[in-house]
Amino acid sequence: MRMAAVLVALFTIGVGIGGLVSPERGTEIRRTYFATPARLYTAAALRIAMGLVVFLSAGISRTPRILRVLGLVMALQGVSATLLGPDHARAVMEWETSQGTALLRVGAAVALAAGLFLVYSLSGVPRQST
């Protein structure tokens, strides 16, 4: 499970770096998976799976409580996208885009920080509970 969580962390780091370097390209990619409901639901399923991997790997990490919360938040992003649907997802993305690249870069920085935190939490010996 640790290796799967590290892959999630590396993917998240890549998304964060990509979003910081070129937020416009990130928006283009997001538009492609909002293009059809099937793509949106596939992306949502991927987010749910990534969240579950992080949640399930929390027990072998340095920060199990934080990773459980992070995993739940990641999974809930996918669930909310599924429940609210493609039109709402597009509206949110268009609003974010209209705010300029600064907001997009903040989101990318959050993704980068989360990925780096995952790597830190998954490296080393788990913390002993007292």
N, C-alpha and C positions, 0 to 999 in steps of 0.2 A: 504494500500500500504506500510505503514511503516513496518509492520510485514514481508511482502515478502522481502523487502529490507534488513531487519535484518537477515533473513534466507540466503540471498545472501552473506551478510557480514560474517556470521558464516561459511558458506561453504568455502569462500575465505580464511578466517583465518585457517581453517582446512587444506586446500591445502597448504598454506604457511608453517604451522608447519610441516606437513608431508614431504614437500620438503626439509626443513631445516634438519630434523632428518634423512631422508633416501632418498636422491636424486635418488638413483638407483631404488628404489621402484616406485617413481614418473615416472621415465622413462619407467618402465615396464607397468604401468597403461596406459601411453600415447601410448605405442606401441599397446596395445589391442584395443584402439579406432581408431588407424590408420590402423588396420588390414583389414578392409573392408570399401568401400565408404559409406555404410549405417551407420556404426558406426561413421565415421568422420562427416557425415552430421547431425547425431543426436547430437553429441557433439557441432557442430557449432550452431545448433538451440538452444541448451541450453545456449550457450554463448550469442547469440542474445537476448534471453528471459531475461537472467540475466542483460544484459546491458539496456534493455528497462525498467525493474523494477527499476534499479538505476536511470535512466533518469527521469522516471515518479514520483519517490519519491523525487526528488530534491527540489520541491517546499515546502515540509514540513520539510526541513533540515536546519541546521545552515549554510551550505555552498552550496546554490543552484547552483551557477555557476560551482563550482568545480565538484559537483556530476553530473551535466549535461554532462560535458566534460568526466568524468570518465565513465559514462554510455555509451556515444557514442564510446569511445575507446573499451570498453568491447564488444559492439555490432559489431563494425568493425572487431574485432578479429574473430568473427564467420563468418561475411560476407567474409573476405579475405580468410579464410580457405575453404569456399564453392567455391569461384571463382577460387582459385589457385589449388584446388584439392588435393587428397590424396598423390600423388607422391611428390609434392612440400612440403607438410606438413611433410612427412617422411624425406625428404632431410634436412629440417631445423632441425628437431629433432635429426637426426644423427650428424649433424654439432655441435649442442649444446652439445650432449653427448661426441663427440670427444674432446671438449674443457676441459673436466674434470668436477669434481663435484663443483668447485668454481663457475662457470657460472650458473649451475643449482641452487645452493644455492642463488645466487643473484636474480634469477627469483623468487624463493620461498620467499625471504625476501621482494621483491616488492609486491607479492601477500599478504603476511602477513600485510605489512604496509597499503596496500589499504583496506584490510578488517577491520583493526583497525580504520582507518580513517572513513570508512563508519559507524562503530558503533558510533564513536564520533559525526559525523555529524547528525546522526539520533536520538541521545539521546538529550533530552533537548528541549528547546523552539526554534523555527525558528528565525533567525535573522530578524529584522525589516528593510525593505528597506527605505532609506531616500531620 
